[in-house]
């Protein structure tokens, strides 16, 4: 087995067993590693083996945290496997990557997905849920969607109350009036 074949075999094993990737020497090397990991993940996913596919995507996403498509794909597979906490982390990373790349409107959808994924962990993981909500509301405000930001905060408080959590959204976040000047009322459930 020559040197390149050993490297390829090691990368394949790393993907399958979630071992840290080989150290990279430059950006081309990172890109190559990501491409190999994504190709391996697609093979696993095509065969219906989502857990090994997720492991490969996680490693690739760690190597390229600024790639929103990679973070989003990792989150989607984690959500499919009902690993909601992990899904929320990668959705948040996708949102942050979109904002960093100058596309804040594209950050809204992954942040909403992170919000929904983190809601599953209530009441035990209310701090993560609150953090996602604040990120979502901030992006909404920055885009001029003040009423939507207020609705996100109100919906979060309702979800926290419904889950039995004693935690609530910070009062300062709620008191910021939306640009429209209209403060929405909390949603009420119809009986």
Secondary structure, 3 states (H helix, E strand, C coil): CCHHHHHHHHHHHHHHHCCCCCCCCCHHHHHHHHHHHHHHHHHHHHCCCHHHHHHHHHHHHHHCCCCHHHHHHHHHHHHHCCCHHHHHHHHHHHHHHHHHCCCHHHHHHHHHHHHHHHHCCCCCCHHHHHHHHHHHHHHHHHCCCHHHHHHHHHHHHHHHHHHCCCCCCCHHHHHCCCCCCCCCCCCCCCC
